[in-house]
Amino acid sequence: MEPAARIEELIAPSLEHAGFRVIRVKLVGSGRRTLQIMAEPFDGGPMTVESCAELSRLVSAILDVEDPISGTYMLEVSSPGIDRPLVSPEDFDRFSGHEVKLETRQLKDGRRRYRGRLLGLAGERIRIAAESEAGEEVFEISLDEVASAKLVLTDDLIRASLTQSKTDGNGNSA
C-alpha cells in the first residue's frame, strides 16, 4: 500500500469522528517531504484556520503513535479551496453544472484531457459536456479511468461558493 493511502486509512476515522471528510492525502518531495492533508467539514461549512489547527493536532497525534513515515516531514493541513479537486463519486454529482478539468490515465478516443461542464454521474461514469472537433459533445468517462479532476475557477463557481458560505451547508441561512 502506498504511504499516502496508508496514512489516509489511519487518519480518516478520527477526522470523520471530528466532523471532517478527508479529500486527499499526498506525500510530496524528497529529502524533507511534505505530507499534505486536504479536508472539509461534513456539514459543508467553511474550513477555518482553527479547523486546520485542530486537524493538525489530531493527525500529528495519530502519526506520532503509528509512525508511518520514515524520516522527517512537514505536515500541511488545508481546505480543498474553491477550485478543489474532485475525488469521490459524490463530488461529481455535488458539483454538477460547474466547469471541470479532467485528465484520464490513458488515451480515450484520442485524448486524455477534457474541459467542460460537469453533468454528474451516470452509474460509474462521469458525464462532461466538452468541445470536440464536432462541436459540443457529451463524454462519459469511467471513474477508474480518471487520473485527476478539478473544478475550474469561474464566476458561476464563485457565486455558488458565496451563496453556500451564507448558509450552513444544508441550505439554511446562517
N, C-alpha and C positions, 0 to 999 in steps of 0.2 A: 504494500500500500504506500502511495506517495506520502511524504511528510505532511503536506497541506491537508490531504484527505484524512490522515490520522488525527491531526490537530482538530479539524472540524468535528470529527467523531467524538473527540474528548470534550470539547467546549460547548457544542450545540445544546445538550440537555440543560446545562446550567444557565446558558443565555436564555433559553426558552422559559425556564422557570422564573427568570428575572423579567420576562415580558418582551424579549427581543428575538428576532429571527436572524440567523446568520445568512448573509447574502453571498459572501465569498471569503475564502481564506487563501492567501497567497504567500509563499516564501520566496523572496527575490534577493538577488545579489549573490556574490561570492565573497569569501573573506568575512567581513562583518555584514551579515544578512539582515534583512528586514522582514518581519512577519506582519503582513497586512491583514487585518480583520475588518471586514465591512459588515455592518449590522444595521437593523432598523427596528423600531418598536412595532409589535404586533398590531397595536391599535391605530397605526397609520399616523400617529402624532410625530412631531419633529424630533430629530436626533440632536440633542443638545450637547454642549461641552460637558455638562455634568453627567449625561448618559455615557459619553465616551470614557470619561474618567472612571465611572462605576464599572463599566465593562472591562476596562484596562486592569483594574484591581482584581476583578473576578477571574479574568483569563490568566493574569500573572500567577495567582494562587494555584490554579489548576496546573499550569505549565511547570511551576516550581516543584510540585509533587510528582507529576508524571514524567517530566524531563524528556520530551520527545525530540528536542533539537540539540544536536551536539554542537559545542562551541558557543560563541557569543552571537547575540542577535538583538535587534531593536524591535520592540512591539509598537505597532501603529494601529489604533482603533479609529474607525471613521464611519460616517454615514455614506450611503451609496451616491448621494448627490442628485441633482435634478436630471442630469444626463446619464443616469445609472445603467449599470449592466443588467441585462435580463438573463436570469439563470434558472429559474424554476418554471415549470409549466404554468403556474398561476400568474407569473409575471406577464406572459404573453397574452393572457386574457385581460388582466388588470389594466394593461397599457394599450389595449386595442384602440385604434383610431389615431395613435401618435406615430410620428416618423421614427424609423428604426434603421440602424446599420447592422447587417448580419453577414457573417463570413462562415462558410462551410469548411469542413475538414478537407474535403476533396472536391474536384470539379463536379458540378452538377449541371447538365445541359450546357456545358461550355463555359460556365462561370462559377466563381467562388464568392463573389461579393454582391450583396443586394442592398439597395437603399430604397425605402418606400414606406407606404402607410401599412402599419401592422393591422391585420384583420382578425387577429386572435388565433385560437387553436381549433382545428377540426380533428378530433381524436388526438393522435400523437403527432400531428403535422401542424407546423406554423404556417399561417397564410399571410402573404405580403403582396400588396399591390405595388408593383415597381415598373419602371420604364424598361422596355426592351427594344430591340430593333423593330418590332411590330407595333410599338406604342405601349400603352399601359397594359400590363398582363398580371394575372394573379399567379404567384408561385407558391407551391406547397413544399415545405422542407421539413423532413423528419427531425424531431428533437435530438436524436442521437447523431445527426449529421452536423450539428451546429458547433463550430469552434469558438465563436464569440458573437454576442449580440448586445447592442446598447441603444438607448434612446438618443435621438438627435435633439440638440437644444434648438427649439423653435419658439415662436411667440405663443402658439397654442399650448405647448408644454409648460411654459412659464405661467400663462393664465391658469391652467389646470392646477399647477403647483400652488399658486397664490390662493386659489379657491379652497384647496384642501387644507392649507395652513390656517384658514379661518374657521375650519371645522375640527372636530375631534377625531377625524379619520373615519368616522361612521356616517358622515354627512350631517351631523348635528352641530349647530353653531357653538363656537367656543365662548 
